[in-house]
Amino acid sequence: MSVRVRRVYDPPEPDDGVRVLVDRLWPRGISKEDARIDEWPRAMTPSTGLRRWYHGGEGSYEEFRRRYEAELAEPEAAERLEHVRKLSRQGRVTLVTASRAPDRGHAAVLADLLRE
């Protein structure tokens, strides 16, 4: 199983495998052609409320992670997560995000869950 996280603004690489956009909103300033996104499962992205809460500086990363994992347990999100997990068993999956700190956000949470 191979999962990695990259920023959408970094050029795609040949060994990215399936590129999965894990942001709820399309990233600013990049075309769909340049992003080369294969999947965009919005159902497994953090809710708008959770995203605003976390980026508003109101909570810790640990609390964000706990709340986000609870959202991912909801049926539609869990189904999409399982789909991406199956893809990762077949080959490399690259989780793509516009986040400036992908190692302290939802993409890192997803990567950890997919690696379990």
C-alpha positions, 0 to 999 in steps of 0.5 A: 500500500502506497499513499503519499501527500503532495501539494496541488501546486507542485507539478505532477510526477509520473509515479504519482499513481492515482491523484486524489484531490482531498479538498472540498473546494477547487484550488485557486489558480490551477486548471483541471488540466494542470492538476491532473486529478483522477478522483475528487471525493468531496464526501470525504473532505472536512465539512465547511464548519470543521474546516473554518473552526480549525483554520480559525485557530480555535482548536488543536490539531489533535481535536481537529483530527478527532472531529474529522475522523468522526465525520469520516465515519459517516456512511457516505464518507466511509464509503469514499474512504474505503474506495480510496483505500482499495485504490491504494492496495492496487498501486500508488495513491497521491492525496493532493491538497492546496494546504500550505501545511499538508502534514498538519491537516486533513490530508495527513489524517487521511493518509494515516487512515489509509495506511492502517 
